[in-house]
Amino acid sequence: MASAHILITGTATGHNRQLREMVDGLIRVGDEAKRLKATFDQAALGGDWAALAALLGIESAQEAETIYNLLGSVVTELNATFITQLRGRLG
């Protein structure tokens, strides 16, 4: 059975290097977003947006909730089908 993985070393050409850097960066961003979301989930348990605001060093609980919701949407998008396939096949 053929492997679905595509080897991109980052050394073949300039574009190969750019692609490798983009995929590696996408993996880093996805992992960091997941870690932040997990931390924010714990800080905002039960909708405690004031606690999340304190963690973030901002005054507004409403802004903390907005940040939380935006980050949640980003994490969802970073786990969308094509991004997951790109990470899996080229990562």
N, C-alpha and C positions, 0 to 999 in steps of 0.2 A: 504494500500500500504506500502510495506517495505521501510525503510529508506536506502539510499545508503551510509550513513555515517558509518564509522567504528570507534568505540571508542578505542583510544589508550591512556591510562591514564599516562603511563610512570612509573607506580608503580608496575605492576604485576611481571615482571622479569627484569633482566639486559638487555636483548634484547628488551623488551618492552620499557624500558627507552631510549635505544639507538635510537630506531625507532622514539619515540616521539621527542627527541632532534634533530634528522635529519630533520624531517618534520617541526618542529618549525624553525630550521635554514634555511631551504629552503624557507619558507614563508618570513622570515626576509630578506634574500638575494634578493628574488624577489621584495619585496616592496622597498628595498633600491635602487636596480638597476632602477626601474621605476622612483623613485624620482630623482635620478641623471640624468637619460635620459631626463626628463622633464626640469630640470635646464639647461642641456647642449643644449637642443633644443632652449631655449630662448637665451642663450649666443651666439649661432652660427647661429642666424637667417640670412637667405640670404647667408649662407656659410661664415660667418665672423669667420674664424678659428683663426685669431689673437686674437679676443675677447675671444674665448674659451681658447686659450693658456694663456691669461692673468688671466682668472678665475682659471685655473689650476696651475698657477705659473710656467709655462714652457715657453721656448723661441720660440720653433718651432711651427708655425701654421700647418705645415705638420704633426707633431706628434699629435697635438690636433685633427686634422681631423681623424687620424688613431685611436686615443683613442675613439673618437665619434663613428666611424664605428664599432669598436670592441664591445663597450658597446651596440650599437643598435643590434648587432648580439646576444649578450648574453641575452638581454631582449626578443628577439624573441624566443630563445631557452627555456628560463624560462617560456614562455607562450605556449610552445608546448603541444600537447594533453595529453600525459601521465603525464607530470609534473602538468598540470592543474588538471587532474583527481586525482592525488595523493594528491595535496593540498586540493581539494574539499572534498574528501572522508575521509581523515585522519586529516585534519586541524582543 
